[in-house]
């Protein structure tokens, strides 16, 4: 969806079962003293 900030999104539907999924995630950096890690923060609606 976006490059800056990096955001990914997904939209899926199953009309037969009446299911709709809207999902997006964005990574964020976490610095823990000696190392840097990238974590994903998912959001499901």
VEXKOLSE-577403 format. One record per residue: z, y, x of N, C-alpha, C, O, CB in turn. Coordinates in pm, 1 decimal. Each point is the difference from the previous one (the first is absolute). Glycine has a CB too. Layout:
BEGIN
{{Z,Y,X},{Z,Y,X},{Z,Y,X},{Z,Y,X},{Z,Y,X}};
...
# end
This chain:
BEGIN
{{0.0,-117.6,82.8},{0.0,117.6,-82.8},{0.0,124.4,87.5},{-71.7,96.0,-28.2},{191.7,-220.8,-153.6}};
{{-40.4,123.6,287.4},{12.5,117.7,84.4},{15.3,-43.2,145.5},{56.7,-105.4,28.6},{47.8,235.8,-218.5}};
{{-155.0,-48.9,280.5},{13.8,-29.3,142.9},{119.4,73.2,60.5},{70.8,-55.5,84.0},{-318.1,20.6,-69.9}};
{{269.5,158.5,-56.2},{114.6,78.8,47.3},{72.7,58.8,-119.0},{-51.8,96.8,-55.5},{-66.0,-43.2,271.6}};
{{228.0,-100.1,-259.2},{71.7,-116.4,50.3},{-68.9,-128.7,-44.3},{-70.9,-2.5,-100.7},{285.5,132.9,97.0}};
{{-193.1,-235.1,78.9},{-63.4,-128.8,-31.9},{61.8,-59.6,-126.6},{120.2,-26.1,-5.3},{-167.5,-13.4,250.6}};
{{-36.4,18.5,-346.7},{44.8,-57.1,-126.9},{-103.2,-101.7,-45.1},{-119.9,27.9,0.3},{244.0,184.3,-63.8}};
{{-77.8,-329.9,24.9},{-87.0,-102.7,-56.7},{39.8,-21.0,-145.0},{117.1,14.3,-35.3},{-148.0,-126.9,261.0}};
{{-66.5,78.4,-310.5},{29.1,-19.2,-141.5},{-78.8,-118.0,-54.8},{-104.8,-37.2,52.9},{151.6,282.5,-77.7}};
{{5.9,-303.2,-82.0},{-62.4,-112.8,-67.1},{21.3,16.1,-149.8},{109.1,35.6,-44.5},{-72.6,-187.4,245.4}};
{{-140.8,125.5,-277.9},{11.1,-0.1,-145.2},{-66.3,-127.2,-49.4},{-117.1,-23.9,29.5},{118.0,279.1,-44.2}};
{{71.7,-337.0,-59.9},{-53.3,-126.1,-50.5},{38.5,-16.3,-146.5},{109.7,37.8,-41.1},{-96.2,-141.1,271.5}};
{{-104.6,46.7,-308.5},{28.0,-25.3,-140.9},{-44.5,-140.5,-37.5},{-95.1,-54.3,56.3},{69.6,299.1,-108.1}};
{{95.7,-301.5,-43.3},{-38.0,-125.7,-63.6},{5.5,26.1,-149.9},{106.0,-9.1,-61.8},{-16.6,-137.7,254.9}};
{{-204.8,179.4,-250.7},{-4.0,36.3,-141.6},{37.3,-117.3,-89.9},{56.7,20.6,-107.3},{-232.2,147.8,160.3}};
{{144.8,-290.2,-11.3},{32.3,-117.8,-80.4},{151.2,-17.0,-13.7},{49.5,-31.3,-108.2},{-262.7,-77.7,184.2}};
{{286.6,129.5,33.3},{145.9,-14.4,-0.1},{71.9,133.7,-20.6},{123.0,4.8,-1.4},{-149.2,-201.4,152.8}};
{{-50.2,304.5,-167.2},{54.7,135.1,-20.7},{94.7,39.7,114.5},{113.3,42.4,-22.8},{-133.4,-74.7,-227.3}};
{{-29.7,17.2,373.5},{77.3,33.6,119.6},{-73.1,109.5,76.8},{-121.6,-6.4,17.9},{216.9,-228.7,-4.7}};
{{-21.4,334.2,31.3},{-55.4,105.9,83.9},{94.7,23.0,117.0},{121.0,13.1,-18.9},{-237.3,95.7,-179.7}};
{{61.4,-104.1,319.2},{79.1,24.1,120.5},{-55.2,123.2,69.9},{-119.6,9.2,27.4},{172.8,-256.3,-2.1}};
{{34.6,340.5,2.8},{-33.8,118.6,78.7},{95.2,-0.8,119.3},{121.9,-1.1,-16.8},{-204.9,137.0,-188.0}};
{{26.2,-135.5,325.5},{80.9,-18.0,120.4},{-51.4,93.3,108.4},{-121.0,16.7,15.4},{169.3,-257.7,-75.4}};
{{41.5,301.1,134.2},{-39.9,78.3,116.7},{106.3,-17.6,108.5},{116.5,-27.7,-28.4},{-241.6,196.7,-116.9}};
{{82.2,-152.2,268.2},{93.8,-10.2,111.7},{-36.4,102.9,104.7},{-116.0,37.8,16.0},{152.2,-283.2,-59.8}};
{{64.5,288.8,113.5},{-22.4,92.1,110.2},{95.4,-36.1,113.2},{118.2,-25.2,-23.3},{-193.8,209.2,-134.9}};
{{24.1,-186.5,280.6},{85.7,-32.7,113.9},{81.4,121.5,44.6},{-42.2,114.4,-17.3},{-123.7,-288.3,89.4}};
{{280.7,147.8,-15.7},{77.1,107.3,61.9},{62.3,-52.8,128.5},{31.6,-118.4,12.1},{15.8,225.3,-237.7}};
{{-31.2,-18.4,318.7},{51.9,-37.7,131.4},{152.5,5.4,-0.6},{60.7,85.6,-64.3},{-270.2,1.6,175.1}};
{{269.3,-180.5,-37.8},{145.0,-2.9,14.3},{31.4,-11.4,148.7},{-41.1,-95.9,65.5},{73.5,-11.1,-295.6}};
{{39.6,203.9,282.6},{39.3,-1.0,140.3},{144.5,-45.6,8.2},{88.0,57.4,-64.2},{-251.0,128.5,121.8}};
{{186.7,-289.7,21.8},{133.1,-58.7,8.7},{50.6,2.7,144.8},{40.1,-103.2,53.8},{-92.1,-43.9,-252.5}};
{{50.0,263.4,260.3},{53.9,13.2,135.2},{-97.5,-38.6,108.8},{-44.9,85.8,75.9},{264.5,-129.6,-171.3}};
{{-253.8,-85.3,104.8},{-85.3,-47.2,107.7},{-139.6,-39.9,-45.6},{-87.6,-21.2,83.9},{291.8,-54.6,29.0}};
{{-227.0,65.1,-240.9},{-131.9,-43.5,-45.6},{-38.8,70.5,-129.7},{84.6,53.7,-71.6},{-48.1,-276.4,181.5}};
{{-163.1,221.0,-137.2},{-56.2,60.4,-120.0},{-64.9,-110.6,-81.5},{-79.2,-77.9,53.0},{41.2,301.3,63.4}};
{{70.3,-230.7,-242.6},{-61.9,-101.0,-85.5},{-63.8,67.9,-119.9},{41.1,108.5,-41.2},{126.3,-281.9,115.3}};
{{-266.8,108.9,-128.3},{-67.6,50.5,-118.8},{38.0,-88.9,-117.3},{-20.8,-121.3,4.0},{-172.2,214.5,133.1}};
{{247.7,-34.0,-239.9},{43.1,-73.7,-118.2},{-88.8,37.4,-117.4},{-55.4,109.8,-4.3},{292.9,-118.6,89.2}};
{{-250.7,-82.3,-179.7},{-77.4,27.7,-120.2},{95.1,30.8,-113.9},{102.9,-65.5,-16.2},{-290.2,-84.3,94.1}};
{{152.5,248.3,-155.1},{79.2,38.4,-115.2},{-85.5,-22.5,-124.2},{-76.2,88.7,-38.5},{210.0,82.3,173.3}};
{{-122.6,-288.6,-199.0},{-83.3,-25.5,-117.6},{57.9,64.9,-124.9},{121.3,16.9,-12.5},{-194.7,-231.7,115.3}};
{{-13.3,250.1,-193.0},{38.2,55.2,-129.5},{-80.2,-73.5,-104.9},{-122.9,5.2,1.1},{179.0,223.4,96.4}};
{{11.3,-296.7,-188.0},{-66.5,-72.2,-108.0},{37.4,65.6,-131.0},{117.3,25.2,-27.4},{-116.2,-241.5,158.2}};
{{-101.1,243.6,-210.6},{23.1,63.9,-129.8},{-35.1,-98.1,-108.4},{11.6,31.9,-118.3},{-59.0,196.8,211.5}};
# end
